[in-house]
Amino acid sequence: MARGRRFLLAALVVLIFPNARAVAQETNTAAGLEGAWEGILGGRLHLVVTIHKTSNGELAGLMDSTDQHATLPIEQASQDGSQVRFEVSRVGGVYQGTMTADGSEISGSWTQTGVPEQPLSFKRTAVAKASPESETKTPEHTPKPQTLPLDIVIPVAPTAFKADGKWHVVYELHAANLEKWDCVLTRLDVVADDSASDRKMLASFAGAELAGMIVHPGNVPKESARIAPGEFVVIYMWANFENLDDVPSSIRQRTTVKIGDYPEGFAFDTPATPVDKKPVVVIGAPLTGDEWVAANGPSNTSGHRRALIPVNGRAYISQRYAIDWVELYPDGKTYQGDPADNKNYRAYGHEIHAVADGIVTETKDGLPQNPPGAKSLAIPITLETIGGNHVITDMGNGLYAFYAHMQPGTLRVKVGDKVHRGQVLGLLGNTGNSSEPHLHFDICNASSMLECEGIPYAFASFEVVGKGEGWKSSDSHEAAVKHEMEIPTEDEIVQFPPAP
């Protein structure tokens, strides 16, 4: 699932688990940084780091925390002789180490905002060597392609929404290579579907930025932008606009591709996809009070955003706009005293309010609470228990609100009940796939935890007092900024108005 604010140390285990990722890579005896590396942080968190060289020669990659089901982009990767360094800016993390002469291991340390320095070593992963036949076979050169071999579709048409004072269009590209040659994506432009002769460019992605947007489900490749024959990838798109008038009613993707070893690149425009510009649903707050963190909230690298989960033969992103709400104390921590006691977490026991009028379509109660901790689950996690004790309500117009991880025995509604905006549904707890007390909230297009597509929404009103790792109200001098008809973004610190 996605990561929490203290990724690698005190993660909020989110609502889902992704496909397992293969980590085997070819051994690199040239002592280069490219390839896949495995390590253990703090004696318990297993990490897989993959580094590849982009088409413009930069080093980029991904860090997978396999125990936390979280994937983060790696930036500023470099190697100077035996000295290795890379950054994970999303969590304020920096790794520095020394590689052995044979390129098989790296010994070093991990530092992260608000966390003491920790030793961290990596070993290079390996797979079986190629067969003698493949080693001696003369490579076949790519002839001039007669057609571009990529099948690129947008499975869910995007809806424009507002956050941080701007408008955003978020969607995914599913791309499959239908030929026997590798395809390398070198550039991806978002263009307005105005006219065939003059399409306005809205956003452009290349190099490390583009590589960080591409995920190979079930695999961790040496080069993210390279799509092997028969392979399927997901490209996570996020375009920003200053005003709603700037958002087009329809978009295309201008894709530039290098095919096999053919010397020339090719560019093509995908078919047009409509963009829904109608106002999103406006809701009330599910909580009251201040210093609520929008953990794993909307961003293009959030674990929620990239949680593509197959259910009953189809893959969905139910949590595309989901938020894990945790509450901070003035020192920036979510708890005081013993972190193993749920009652010591500030969020614990808060009343959870209905965000809109509706009818209860699903509930679950009676699941025991987890002791806080990334691996401290009270019961096995299945598709039935993953959300813990929860409530789903039908808000009308095909929209459903999902409230997860409640305390057992505190639900105040049952299936069929009519609820009104602001009504208390239950108390915030730590049940299901959760590592500490928090409320997982999202809106979907079906009455389900996972078998649905996440839909954007807007809170009528909230205030932002800060953002990011290490934020403390005791040190902050920022004035609260009021937002209306917007959704908070990842790691914003929010104050909600009183319940109506």
C-alpha positions, -999 to +999 in steps of 0.1 A: +000+000+000+011+035+002+035+052+026+029+073+057+046+105+068+075+086+084+082+063+055+107+036+064+103+042+102+067+047+113+046+042+082+009+045+080-001+013+063-027+023+039-057+005+025-044-018-002-015-040-012+000-038-047+011-066-070+043-082-058+074-069-076+101-091-091+134-078-079+159-100-098+182-082-121+213-091-141+245-089-122+267-059-132+303-068-128+314-034-141+308-019-107+282+005-121+253+018-100+227+007-126+207-024-116+187-037-086+199-036-049+184-051-018+189-039+018+173-040+053+169-008+073+167-009+110+168-047+110+132-050+098+123-030+067+133-046+034+142-023+006+146-028-031+164+000-050+165+000-088+187+025-107+186+029-145+200+053-170+174+074-188+175+082-225+194+115-218+220+098-197+207+107-162+205+082-134+171+077-119+152+050-101+127+038-075+129+027-039+104+000-029+098-006+008+083-041+004+071-044+040+052-012+037+041-017+001+054+018-008+073+029-039+091+063-041+110+079-069+148+083-065+164+116-077+199+130-079+215+095-082+252+097-088+284+076-087+319+091-083+343+061-084+332+040-054+311+068-038+274+064-043+247+089-035+210+093-041+180+113-028+144+105-020+131+140-017+095+129-011+105+120+025+136+141+029+159+111+026+195+109+015+216+077+010+254+078+008+277+048+006+308+031-008+306+004-034+330-026-033+355-030-061+335-059-077+303-039-076+284-064-055+277-044-023+273-009-011+279+001+026+267+034+038+240+053+058+205+066+054+195+100+068+159+114+068+142+145+080+135+142+117+151+108+120+186+099+133+211+086+108+210+048+104+235+024+088+222+008+055+239-016+032+228-030-001+236-061-021+232-064-058+205-088-070+211-113-098+194-137-122+206-166-142+230-158-170+218-160-206+221-194-223+251-200-245+229-200-275+216-165-267+252-153-260+264-164-294+234-155-315+239-125-339+215-097-329+188-089-354+186-053-364+152-035-363+139-027-398+120+005-404+087+001-385+056+001-407+034+011-378+040+021-342+036-010-320+022+006-288-014+002-278-021+032-255-054+037-238-068+059-210-090+034-190-108+062-170-115+096-185-102+124-162-122+149-142-108+184-135-105+194-098-090+222-078-062+220-052-036+244-040-053+272-059-048+255-093-068+231-115-056+196-121-063+168-145-052+133-133-054+101-153-035+070-163-021+056-196-021+019-201+005+011-227+013-023-242+040-032-267+026-055-294+058-060-313+090-080-308+112-049-305+118-029-273+101+005-273+117+033-253+095+063-244+117+094-248+090+122-245+054+125-237+034+157-243-002+164-233-019+184-260-053+200-263-075+184-290-083+217-307-075+209-343-054+185-362-031+212-375-025+233-343-028+214-310-017+234-280+008+217-258-003+216-222+025+197-204+056+179-214+076+151-197+110+136-205+141+122-189+140+113-152+106+129-147+090+107-173+108+076-160+094+083-126+059+083-139+061+048-155+054+016-135+058-019-148+033-040-128+049-071-114+084-061-124+112-037-116+131-030-148+165-016-153+151+012-173+115+024-166+110+041-200+118+008-219+088-013-227+098-049-236+080-069-262+046-081-249+050-059-218+023-037-202+031-005-183+011+022-165+020+058-169+007+081-142-003+115-156-008+147-137-013+180-156-017+214-138-036+245-150-039+280-136-076+284-144-105+262-152-107+280-186-072+267-194-084+230-190-093+216-224-125+197-231-104+169-247-068+158-247-044+137-267-009+123-258+019+131-282+042+102-277+078+100-289+092+065-291+125+048-300+119+013-315+145-013-311+178-002-326+163+017-355+182+050-356+152+074-359+126+081-334+088+083-341+061+105-327+023+100-328-008+114-312-032+091-294-069+093-299-087+121-281-101+116-246-128+139-231-121+158-199-150+163-175-151+199-165-183+198-145-180+208-108-170+179-086-191+170-056-187+194-026-187+177+008-183+185+044-154+175+066-153+139+080-135+152+111-133+184+132-103+201+148-068+211+138-034+197+127-048+169+106-023+156+081-035+146+046-011+116+046-009+097+013-032+124-001-035+135-038-001+136-055+014+118-085+037+097-063+013+089-034+008+052-028-029+057-030-025+073-064-006+043-078-027+016-061-039-003-092-056-034-078-072-063-098-105-074-084-127-100-101-109-098-134-104-060-137-079-036-122-091-004-104-077+026-086-103+030-060-080+052-039-070+077-066-080+106-044-080+089-010-065+105+022-053+089+054-061+115+081-038+115+111-035+142+137-003+158+151+007+170+185+026+203+187+060+184+185+050+170+151+044+135+163+011+116+161+014+102+196+026+110+231+041+085+255+041+048+246+038+045+208+025+009+213-008+021+229-035+032+205-050+056+231-017+077+230-024+088+194-040+121+191-064+110+163-077+080+183-113+082+193-123+112+172-158+112+159-162+105+122-188+126+105-208+119+073-196+142+046-230+144+029-266+132+031-270+096+020-280+060+027-257+034+043-250+006+018-223-014+037-209-017+072-184-040+090-180-041+127-164-063+153-129-066+139-102-063+167-078-034+168-042-036+158-014-027+182+004+002+165+033-009+142+040-016+106+037-054+111+013-055+142-018-068+125-044-084+148-060-105+121-049-117+086-057-092+059-081-103+031-103-084+007-130-086+034-109-073+063-086-049+046-107-018+054-112-028+090-145-017+106-160+007+081-190+024+066-200+031+030-228+056+021-245+062-011-244+100-017-265+099-049-255+105-085-234+073-085-210+085-057-201+065-026-182+077+005-159+052+022-148+056+059-123+030+071-104+016+102-130+025+129-130+012+165-149-020+170-183-015+186-185+022+178-205+022+146-237+042+150-254+032+117-265+001+099-272-008+063-303+010+050-301+040+075-305+074+061-277+098+073-274+135+071-243+156+066-224+160+099-239+129+115-215+108+136-209+074+120-184+059+145-151+065+162-116+066+146-095+035+154-068+012+141-084-018+124-078-037+092-047-029+072-036-001+094-005+006+114-017+034+136-050+052+144-062+071+113-092+076+091-090+064+055-115+084+034-123+084-003-152+087-028-158+061-055-182+053-082-195+020-066-204+007-031-171-012-027-137-008-010-116-017-040-139-027-069-145+009-080-128+039-095-118+068-072-135+101-080-122+137-071-142+158-047-139+192-029-143+202+007-165+232+012-139+248+034-107+241+053-075+259+063-039+249+056-014+258+083+017+240+069+029+210+048+055+183+048+077+160+069+089+175+102+062+202+104+056+212+140+030+237+152+053+246+181+079+259+155+055+272+128+048+309+123+028+305+091-007+321+090-036+297+082-047+299+045-083+293+039-093+271+009-128+267-004-141+241-029-107+223-031-092+190-020-060+190+002-029+176-013-004+151+001+010+160+036-008+193+039-016+202+075-053+211+077-077+227+102-114+217+097-144+238+108-168+226+136-194+200+126-227+216+114 
